[in-house]
Amino acid sequence: MSFEVSPVEIWAGELEDRPGALASTLAQIMMCAGANLEFLVVRPSPEHPGRSIVYLAPLSTPEQQQAATQVGLRRAERMFALRLIGEDRPGLFAGLAGTLAQADVNIVGVSAAAANGVAISYLRFESQQSAEAAARLLRPMLCETPR
């Protein structure tokens, strides 16, 4: 399996922290607008008790983006992220993080999982320039790493 390193546009917003809030938000975006989400994270809002923050991706069509806007989500313009997907192996993420650290590229957020031999990571960076530098560093490394 080859590795894919690609920029990703994250959408975000706040929800009430109550039963059904997430379900209605996702129904509007996925069922009504046809989005097939690859990334979804929901966490309590530290600034607003009783609220949750939702992050999701991708929203690839104008209809999906409009549906997200209608339920209070917006493109997270200050979230610069890459999606990495490929064959899982021991030490994979440690190697990626080490390569970026040596190049003085700071990872400010991570969401990662592996299942059935496939690793999927979303890496967040402090700037577009950092995300682009990370992509340039990681693409050759992932292609040259023995499997």
MARROSE-498944 format. One record per residue (C-alpha): residue number from 1; residue in one letter; chain; y, x negated, z negated. Coordinates in Angstrom, 3 decimals, decimal comma, padded with zeros to 6 digits. Example, Ala and Ser with C-alpha at 12.3 -4.5 7.8 and 13.67 -1.06 7.14 Angstrom:
<recs>
<k=1; r=A; c=A; c2=-004,500; c1=-012,300; c3=-007,800>
<k=2; r=S; c=A; c2=-001,060; c1=-013,670; c3=-007,140>
</recs>
This chain:
<recs>
<k=1; r=M; c=A; c2=000,000; c1=000,000; c3=000,000>
<k=2; r=S; c=A; c2=003,393; c1=-001,404; c3=000,941>
<k=3; r=F; c=A; c2=006,312; c1=-001,245; c3=-001,457>
<k=4; r=E; c=A; c2=009,408; c1=000,805; c3=-000,726>
<k=5; r=V; c=A; c2=012,805; c1=-000,058; c3=-002,200>
<k=6; r=S; c=A; c2=015,460; c1=002,520; c3=-001,361>
<k=7; r=P; c=A; c2=018,811; c1=003,698; c3=-002,665>
<k=8; r=V; c=A; c2=018,742; c1=007,144; c3=-004,237>
<k=9; r=E; c=A; c2=021,490; c1=009,647; c3=-004,941>
<k=10; r=I; c=A; c2=021,122; c1=011,151; c3=-008,420>
<k=11; r=W; c=A; c2=022,471; c1=014,597; c3=-009,286>
<k=12; r=A; c=A; c2=023,339; c1=015,470; c3=-012,888>
<k=13; r=G; c=A; c2=024,715; c1=018,186; c3=-015,111>
<k=14; r=E; c=A; c2=024,525; c1=019,878; c3=-018,477>
<k=15; r=L; c=A; c2=022,371; c1=022,833; c3=-019,437>
<k=16; r=E; c=A; c2=022,193; c1=025,005; c3=-022,501>
<k=17; r=D; c=A; c2=019,410; c1=023,773; c3=-024,749>
<k=18; r=R; c=A; c2=017,467; c1=027,052; c3=-024,760>
<k=19; r=P; c=A; c2=014,264; c1=028,452; c3=-023,280>
<k=20; r=G; c=A; c2=014,674; c1=029,290; c3=-019,600>
<k=21; r=A; c=A; c2=017,806; c1=027,248; c3=-018,876>
<k=22; r=L; c=A; c2=015,910; c1=024,519; c3=-017,040>
<k=23; r=A; c=A; c2=013,626; c1=027,036; c3=-015,324>
<k=24; r=S; c=A; c2=016,516; c1=029,012; c3=-013,848>
<k=25; r=T; c=A; c2=018,311; c1=025,847; c3=-012,724>
<k=26; r=L; c=A; c2=015,215; c1=024,491; c3=-011,002>
<k=27; r=A; c=A; c2=014,357; c1=027,873; c3=-009,462>
<k=28; r=Q; c=A; c2=017,745; c1=028,006; c3=-007,767>
<k=29; r=I; c=A; c2=017,468; c1=024,476; c3=-006,380>
<k=30; r=M; c=A; c2=013,769; c1=024,300; c3=-005,560>
<k=31; r=M; c=A; c2=012,636; c1=027,812; c3=-004,744>
<k=32; r=C; c=A; c2=015,827; c1=029,192; c3=-003,219>
<k=33; r=A; c=A; c2=017,048; c1=026,037; c3=-001,459>
<k=34; r=G; c=A; c2=013,676; c1=024,340; c3=-000,829>
<k=35; r=A; c=A; c2=014,182; c1=021,065; c3=-002,694>
<k=36; r=N; c=A; c2=011,079; c1=019,004; c3=-003,470>
<k=37; r=L; c=A; c2=012,141; c1=016,885; c3=-006,432>
<k=38; r=E; c=A; c2=010,686; c1=013,413; c3=-006,903>
<k=39; r=F; c=A; c2=012,712; c1=012,629; c3=-010,026>
<k=40; r=L; c=A; c2=013,579; c1=014,837; c3=-012,994>
<k=41; r=V; c=A; c2=014,736; c1=013,735; c3=-016,447>
<k=42; r=V; c=A; c2=016,104; c1=016,049; c3=-019,132>
<k=43; r=R; c=A; c2=017,394; c1=014,795; c3=-022,478>
<k=44; r=P; c=A; c2=019,550; c1=016,151; c3=-025,305>
<k=45; r=S; c=A; c2=023,274; c1=015,573; c3=-024,904>
<k=46; r=P; c=A; c2=024,481; c1=013,222; c3=-027,656>
<k=47; r=E; c=A; c2=028,079; c1=014,405; c3=-027,180>
<k=48; r=H; c=A; c2=027,395; c1=018,158; c3=-027,070>
<k=49; r=P; c=A; c2=024,902; c1=019,569; c3=-029,589>
<k=50; r=G; c=A; c2=022,979; c1=022,512; c3=-028,160>
<k=51; r=R; c=A; c2=023,253; c1=021,105; c3=-024,635>
<k=52; r=S; c=A; c2=020,904; c1=019,013; c3=-022,503>
<k=53; r=I; c=A; c2=021,632; c1=016,649; c3=-019,635>
<k=54; r=V; c=A; c2=019,539; c1=016,942; c3=-016,490>
<k=55; r=Y; c=A; c2=019,164; c1=014,245; c3=-013,828>
<k=56; r=L; c=A; c2=017,313; c1=014,932; c3=-010,575>
<k=57; r=A; c=A; c2=016,723; c1=013,663; c3=-007,042>
<k=58; r=P; c=A; c2=016,557; c1=013,986; c3=-004,100>
<k=59; r=L; c=A; c2=018,708; c1=016,789; c3=-002,780>
<k=60; r=S; c=A; c2=018,547; c1=016,049; c3=000,912>
<k=61; r=T; c=A; c2=020,100; c1=019,046; c3=002,641>
<k=62; r=P; c=A; c2=023,516; c1=020,685; c3=002,368>
<k=63; r=E; c=A; c2=021,775; c1=023,883; c3=001,193>
<k=64; r=Q; c=A; c2=020,078; c1=022,032; c3=-001,671>
<k=65; r=Q; c=A; c2=023,319; c1=020,328; c3=-002,638>
<k=66; r=Q; c=A; c2=025,204; c1=023,626; c3=-002,538>
<k=67; r=A; c=A; c2=022,543; c1=025,279; c3=-004,722>
<k=68; r=A; c=A; c2=022,843; c1=022,424; c3=-007,226>
<k=69; r=T; c=A; c2=026,621; c1=022,760; c3=-007,279>
<k=70; r=Q; c=A; c2=026,314; c1=026,506; c3=-007,874>
<k=71; r=V; c=A; c2=024,234; c1=025,902; c3=-011,024>
<k=72; r=G; c=A; c2=026,696; c1=023,321; c3=-012,359>
<k=73; r=L; c=A; c2=025,169; c1=020,048; c3=-011,156>
<k=74; r=R; c=A; c2=027,070; c1=017,385; c3=-009,265>
<k=75; r=R; c=A; c2=026,354; c1=014,147; c3=-007,502>
<k=76; r=A; c=A; c2=026,503; c1=011,438; c3=-010,158>
<k=77; r=E; c=A; c2=029,011; c1=009,252; c3=-008,346>
<k=78; r=R; c=A; c2=028,902; c1=006,492; c3=-010,958>
<k=79; r=M; c=A; c2=025,112; c1=006,241; c3=-011,033>
<k=80; r=F; c=A; c2=023,998; c1=003,509; c3=-008,667>
<k=81; r=A; c=A; c2=020,226; c1=003,684; c3=-008,385>
<k=82; r=L; c=A; c2=017,236; c1=002,361; c3=-006,487>
<k=83; r=R; c=A; c2=013,818; c1=003,959; c3=-006,196>
<k=84; r=L; c=A; c2=010,847; c1=001,579; c3=-006,106>
<k=85; r=I; c=A; c2=007,427; c1=002,918; c3=-005,191>
<k=86; r=G; c=A; c2=004,269; c1=000,987; c3=-004,473>
<k=87; r=E; c=A; c2=001,012; c1=-000,362; c3=-005,789>
<k=88; r=D; c=A; c2=000,884; c1=-000,739; c3=-009,565>
<k=89; r=R; c=A; c2=-000,306; c1=-004,036; c3=-011,025>
<k=90; r=P; c=A; c2=-000,117; c1=-005,809; c3=-014,380>
<k=91; r=G; c=A; c2=003,229; c1=-007,470; c3=-015,005>
<k=92; r=L; c=A; c2=004,955; c1=-005,734; c3=-012,098>
<k=93; r=F; c=A; c2=008,016; c1=-004,511; c3=-013,955>
<k=94; r=A; c=A; c2=008,328; c1=-007,662; c3=-016,059>
<k=95; r=G; c=A; c2=008,486; c1=-009,664; c3=-012,837>
<k=96; r=L; c=A; c2=011,070; c1=-007,356; c3=-011,285>
<k=97; r=A; c=A; c2=013,252; c1=-007,414; c3=-014,394>
<k=98; r=G; c=A; c2=012,958; c1=-011,206; c3=-014,642>
<k=99; r=T; c=A; c2=013,962; c1=-011,712; c3=-011,017>
<k=100; r=L; c=A; c2=017,050; c1=-009,561; c3=-011,473>
<k=101; r=A; c=A; c2=017,963; c1=-011,229; c3=-014,776>
<k=102; r=Q; c=A; c2=017,785; c1=-014,700; c3=-013,200>
<k=103; r=A; c=A; c2=020,224; c1=-013,504; c3=-010,539>
<k=104; r=D; c=A; c2=022,508; c1=-012,043; c3=-013,247>
<k=105; r=V; c=A; c2=021,938; c1=-008,469; c3=-012,030>
<k=106; r=N; c=A; c2=021,976; c1=-006,089; c3=-014,979>
<k=107; r=I; c=A; c2=019,673; c1=-003,065; c3=-015,112>
<k=108; r=V; c=A; c2=021,510; c1=-000,401; c3=-017,147>
<k=109; r=G; c=A; c2=018,825; c1=002,289; c3=-017,011>
<k=110; r=V; c=A; c2=015,163; c1=002,725; c3=-016,113>
<k=111; r=S; c=A; c2=012,795; c1=005,604; c3=-015,609>
<k=112; r=A; c=A; c2=009,314; c1=004,422; c3=-014,651>
<k=113; r=A; c=A; c2=005,758; c1=005,697; c3=-014,523>
<k=114; r=A; c=A; c2=002,430; c1=004,766; c3=-012,979>
<k=115; r=A; c=A; c2=-000,537; c1=006,946; c3=-012,099>
<k=116; r=N; c=A; c2=-003,583; c1=006,475; c3=-009,898>
<k=117; r=G; c=A; c2=-002,541; c1=002,939; c3=-009,001>
<k=118; r=V; c=A; c2=000,972; c1=003,883; c3=-007,855>
<k=119; r=A; c=A; c2=004,089; c1=002,678; c3=-009,679>
<k=120; r=I; c=A; c2=007,354; c1=004,582; c3=-009,335>
<k=121; r=S; c=A; c2=010,553; c1=003,259; c3=-010,877>
<k=122; r=Y; c=A; c2=014,131; c1=004,406; c3=-010,753>
<k=123; r=L; c=A; c2=016,519; c1=001,600; c3=-011,669>
<k=124; r=R; c=A; c2=020,179; c1=002,207; c3=-012,467>
<k=125; r=F; c=A; c2=022,844; c1=-000,460; c3=-012,027>
<k=126; r=E; c=A; c2=026,470; c1=-000,786; c3=-013,127>
<k=127; r=S; c=A; c2=027,893; c1=-000,872; c3=-009,594>
<k=128; r=Q; c=A; c2=027,032; c1=-000,292; c3=-005,957>
<k=129; r=Q; c=A; c2=027,261; c1=-004,052; c3=-005,432>
<k=130; r=S; c=A; c2=024,670; c1=-004,658; c3=-008,166>
<k=131; r=A; c=A; c2=022,320; c1=-002,067; c3=-006,655>
<k=132; r=E; c=A; c2=022,662; c1=-003,662; c3=-003,218>
<k=133; r=A; c=A; c2=022,069; c1=-007,144; c3=-004,658>
<k=134; r=A; c=A; c2=018,977; c1=-005,869; c3=-006,473>
<k=135; r=A; c=A; c2=017,594; c1=-004,372; c3=-003,262>
<k=136; r=R; c=A; c2=018,143; c1=-007,665; c3=-001,412>
<k=137; r=L; c=A; c2=016,340; c1=-009,585; c3=-004,173>
<k=138; r=L; c=A; c2=013,454; c1=-007,172; c3=-004,700>
<k=139; r=R; c=A; c2=012,464; c1=-006,410; c3=-001,103>
<k=140; r=P; c=A; c2=011,267; c1=-009,948; c3=-000,273>
<k=141; r=M; c=A; c2=009,718; c1=-010,393; c3=-003,717>
<k=142; r=L; c=A; c2=007,649; c1=-007,230; c3=-003,414>
<k=143; r=C; c=A; c2=006,532; c1=-008,096; c3=000,104>
<k=144; r=E; c=A; c2=005,485; c1=-011,621; c3=-000,880>
<k=145; r=T; c=A; c2=003,799; c1=-010,826; c3=-004,203>
<k=146; r=P; c=A; c2=000,003; c1=-011,054; c3=-003,934>
<k=147; r=R; c=A; c2=-001,802; c1=-007,789; c3=-004,520>
</recs>
